[in-house]
Amino acid sequence: FMLGPLFVAWGASATDLVFGLLLGNLLAVLTWRFVTAEIATHERLTLYFKLEKICGRHLVTLYNFFNGVLFCFLAGAMVTVSATAVGVPFGERITMPAFTDTMPTGIVWCVTCLAIGAAMTFVAVRGYGFIARVGHISAPWMFLVFVACGILMLGRLGTANLWELIRPPENSAGRIGFWGIVCFAWFCNAAMHLGMSDLSIFRYARKARYGWASAAGMYLGHYVAWICAALLLVYWVRARGADPAKGVPPGPMVWDAVGWAGLICVLVAGWTTANPTIYRAGLAFQGMFPSMSRTVGTIIAGVVCTVASVFPAFAMKLLDFVGIYGTILAPIGAVIFVDHFLSAKLGLTRDYAEKTRTSFNVAVLLAWVIPVAIGLWFYKAKGVDSFFLPLPCWLACGGLYIVFSRLRNRQPAAAASPSPV
């Protein structure tokens, strides 16, 4: 309910949206199938264990920090989305954030976000088995709510011609075009496929071809549902005079379209995304400090997530945030790609940290940090959209890892002896 309207707010055309999402989601599915699932079904390891074998314990701790913090911010964005649904019954007593808002919009808004975040943290602490079952049961229903919203908006607008409805404002080329949407659709889950986070899931698959299953989520959730959600804002702009740049929060739009079913859908969609994300962030923090219990790690993650949810920036700037998230986390997956597919051909040591008993693989650190730092500089200083950055950073990380590993292998034998650290 957030991303479709954001595409409209950024001035996407129907051609860009329909065909950009089509190609971008295809590339994402192909990445899951031929990269992530291929490695997962051969290695049968979680991301963290595989990284520890290559990078060493201490470097994985650093990765866990960034992973945990970014997971918290992502979960916070989902709490924000849910809060726009919970806030609808409060009417004018709560000030909903617009797409341009980055700071809290009032006391009632803050209390609403804090209450939802606290509830989600409590459930995550208890284990997210229940919410996973709720998500599994409600997923088909939520998809139907998306479709219902789209159909109803087409009816109200009096036409089913997307090319007439979805187009940039006059005298404006729009902020996002075809290749921007392709890259966003491909890399919005970059940390999961290129970044290899989904090794933890696909390690249970019998064969790599199970990676094709990702197509269901991509083309139902990230294609049909996003286009239907985009039509909500199109209707509000055309029929109600809403400013497309400021947008309308998901809760009021869905309430207007399908009533209570829509509000429940927004709440459940945010809840089922945020809860396992809080849980994962807790595990990442626990990985940093093995003596810490899962409960304490999850509570820390929940507190960070809840505080972040009060600030609309993470949700209202979700297109930017997801790109930054992928830019930071995805490149580390290139190291695993090189280790799995290329190390034997290039004469590199597989699972370097494990075989040399080192706890900190400097080659991995440099290969990861250098392209990410350059990419974030381009985003901040040159205004390059963040969703264009994961792929070049990933390729650069893989290339630099090969270079630094070869340089390390040329060191004298005494310098290359196993470290007792």
N, C-alpha and C positions, 0 to 999 in steps of 0.2 A: 504493500500500500504506500510505501515511501518512494521507491525507486522509479516506478512508472511516472508519477507526477513530477518528479525531479527532472526526468528527461524532457517533459513538456516545458517546465520552467526554464530549462536551458536552451529551448528553441529547436528541439529535434523535429525533423520532418517525418512524415509517415514512411517514406522510402527508407530513410536512415534507420528508423525504428524497426520496421518489419524485416528488412533484409540484413541490417546490422546485427540484430539479435539472432537472426537465423544463422548467420555465419559465425558469430562470436560463440554462441552456445555449441555449435558443431566443433569448433576448435577446442573448447573446454572438454567436451566428451572424448575427443580423440586423445587429448592429453591424459585424461584419466585412464583410458584404455591402453594406450601404447607406452606410457611412461610410468604412471603411478602403479597401476594394477600389475604391469609387467614386473616391476621391481618387487612389489609386495609379495607376489606369489612365488618368487624365487628366494627372497630373503626370509620371509615369515617373521619379521621383526617390527616392533613399533618404531616410530620416528625417533624417539628419544634414545632407545637402545642402539639403533643403527648409528645415530650421530655420535654417541659415546664411543663406539668402536672406531670411528674415524677421527673425531675431534678431541676426545678426551673429556673427562668428567668436568673439569673446571670451565671449559668453553661451553659445554652444554648448559651449565648453570647460568652463564651469561645469556644464552639463547632463551632459556626458560624465563628469565626476567622480562625480556622484551615480549615474548610470547604471552606471558601472563598479563602484563599491563595492557597490551593491545586487545587481548580477549576481554578484559574488563571494560575497556572503552566501547568495544563492539556490543557487549551485553548492555551497557548503559544506553546506547542508542536504541536498542530494542525496548528497554524500559520506558524511554521517552515516547516511543510510538504507542505503547500500551497506555501510557498516561493520557494521550490525546483521546482515547476511547473512554477511559474512566472519567475524564473531566467533562464529558458532554452533559451528563445529568446536572452538573453544577451550574450550567448556563453561563450567565454573565459574571458569576462570582469567581470564575477562573479565567485568566488571560492565556489563551493558547498561543504557543510560539508560531511565528511565520517562518518561511524558508530563510529569511534574512536574519533571523534572531540567533544570537550565539550565547547570550546570558540568560539567567532565570527571569521569567516574566512576572513573578509575583509570589507572595507567600503561599497562596492556595496551590499554585503549581508545584512549588517546592515540596509541600506536605504530601501532595498526591504522588509525586515521584518517589519520595522517601518511603512512603507506605508500600508502594508496589515493589520497590527494590528490596525492602526488608522482607516482604512475603516471599519473593523469589529466592532470596538468600536462605530463608528458613527451609524451603522445599529442597534447595540444592544441598544443604547440609544433611538433610534426611536421606539424600540419595535421589537421583532424578529418575528412578525407575517408573514412578507413577506418572510423572509428567511426560515421560517418553511414551508410555501407553496412551495417554490422552492425545499426544501428538499423532501417534500412529492411527488412532481411531478417527481423529478430527481432520486429518489431512485431506481426504476426499471431500469432506463437507466444506472445508475452507476453500478448496479450489472451486467448488460450485458457487460459493459466495462471490469470489472474484469474477467468475463468468457472469453471474447474475448482475453484478454491478455494471459490467461492460455492456450487456444486452439492454439493461434499463437505460443507460446513458445514451445508447444509440437510438432507442425509442424516443427519449425526450428531445434529442437533438434533431430527430426527423430524417436521419440519413445513416446509412451504413458505410458510406464512402470515407474510409480512413484518410485518403489522400486529400479530401476536402476539409476534414476535421483537424488533423494533426499537421500543422505547418508552422514555420517560424513567424514571428510578428513581422509586419510590413517594415521594409527598410532595415531589416536585421538579418544577418546570415546565421544567427544562432551560435551559441557557445560550444555546442557539441554536434558533430556530424557523423557520417557513416563510419569512418574508421575509429572515431572516439567510442561509439557504441559497440563496435566489434571488440575493441580492446577491453572495454569495461565488462562486457558479457563474458569474455574469455578469462579475464584476470580478477574478477570480483571474488573468485574462489582460488586465487593463485596460491595462497598459503596452503590450501588443501591438496591441489594436484601438483603444480610445479614445485611447491614447497614441501611436498611429501608428507604432510600431516595425515593424509588418508592412508598411509601405509598401515596405520593402526587398525583400519577397518578392512582393507583389502587383503591383509595377511590371512584372513579366514576364508577367502575365496578359493574355490577348488582350482579354477583356471583364470588366466588373465582376461579372458573374454567377458567375465562378469563385470568388467569396467564399463561395458556398454550400458549397464543398468543406470548409470548416471544420466543417461539421456532422458529418463522419465522426469527427474527433478528439473533438469535444464529446460526442457521444452514445455512442460506444464507449468512449472513455477517461475522460471526465468524468461519465458516467452509469452505464453498465453496470459498468465496472470499479470505480468508487468504491463502488457498492452491494455488489458482491461482496466487496470488501476490508472493508467495514463488518461483513459477516457473520463475518469471522475473529474480530474482537474480541467480537462477540455470543456466539460459541461459547465463547471463553475465559472470559467473564464468567459464563455460565450453567452450563457444564459443569466448569470448572476453578476457579471462584471468584475469578477475577482482579478486582481493583478497577478499575472502568471509568474512574475519575478518573486513576489512575496508568497504566492501559493496559498494553500488552505491545508490545515492539519488533517491527517487521515481520518481521525475520529469523526469530526463533523461531516466530512464528505460521505463516509460510509453510512453514517446515521441517516443522512438525507436520502441515500439510495435504497437501503434495505433494512433500516431500523435496527432493532435490538440484535438481530442476527449478525448484522455488520459490526456492531460494537463488540459483541462477543468474539467474532472472528478476529478483529484487530487485536483484542486483548490476548486471545489464545495464540495467535501467530507470534506476537512479541514474546509471550511467556515461554512458548516451546522453543524459541530460538535463544532467549537469554538464559534460561535455566541450565541447559547443558554447557553453555558457554561459560557461565560462572563456575560450574563444576570443573571444566577443563582448566580454567585459569587457576583454580584452587590446586589442582594437581601440578600445574607448572610451578606454583610457589612452593608446594611441598617438595618438588624435585630439587629446588634450590637448597632446601634445608631438610634433609631426610629425617631428622629427628622430630620435625613438625608433624602433627597429626593432620589427616585429611580434613577434619572438621575445622581446625584452626586456619588452614590454608584456604578453605572455602569461605570462611567468614571474612578473612582479609580481602579476598576477591570480591565478595558481595558488598563490602563497605566501599571499596574503590568504585565498583560498578554503580552503586546507588548514588554516590556523590557525583559521578560523571553524568548520570541521567538527568540531574537537575539542570545541566547546561545543554540547551538544545543543539549546540554546534555539532555534536557528534552525529545526531540524526539528520539535521537539516543540511549538513554538509557531507552526507553519507557517500556521495559519489567521490568526493575528494578523500575522505577517510579510508574507504575500502581500498583505494589505489595506494595510499601510503602504507596501509597494513600489508598489502601484497608486496610492495617495494622493499619493505624491511625484512619480511619473513621468507618470501619465496626464494630469494637467491641461495639460501643455504641448501635448498633441494638440489641445486646444480652440483654441489659437492658429492651428494649421494649418487646423482646421475653419472658423474665421471667415475666415481669409485666402482659402480656396478657395471657400466657398459664399456668404459674406455681404459680402465687401469691396466688390464692385462695387455692390451694392444700397445699402450704407451710405455709399458715397463714401470708403472707406478705401484707402490705397495698398497694392497687392499687392506681396509680396516687398519690404517696406519697406527692410530693411538693404541689399539689393542695389542698389536704385534711388537710395538716398541715400548710399551708400558709407559707412555707419556700421558699426562693429564691435560695438556694444552697444546693443540696443534696450531702453531703460529701461521702456517700456510693457509689454513682454513680461515682464521681470523682476518688476515689481510685480504684474502680473496672475497670475503663477505663484506667487510667494512668499507673498503675502497669504492666499489661501485655503488653501494647504498648511499654513502656520503655524497658522491658526485650526483647521483640521481635526485636526492633530496635538495641539493643545491640548485639543480635545474628547475625543480618544482618551485622553490622559494624565490630564487633570484630571477629566473627567466620566465616564470609563469607557465611552464610546461605542465599540462594536466597530469595528475598523478597516475591515472590508469594507463598512460603510455609507458610508464617506467619499469614495471615488473619484468618484462621480457628482456630488454637490453641489460638490466642489472643481473638477471639470471644468467644470460649468456656470458657477460663479463666475469661474473663470479666463477663460472665453470672454467673459462679460459685462464683466468688468473690462478686458479687452484692448480691447473696443469703446469703453468709456468713456475709457480713457487715450489711445487713438489719436485719438479725436475732440478731446480736450483738447489734444493735441499739434498737431493740424491747425489749431487756433484761434490758435496762437502766431504772432507777427509773422513775416513772410517771412524777415527777417534771422536770427531765432532758429532758423528751420526749415531754414536752408541746409544743404547736404550737409556732413557732417563728414569731414575728411581722415583721421580715425583709422581 
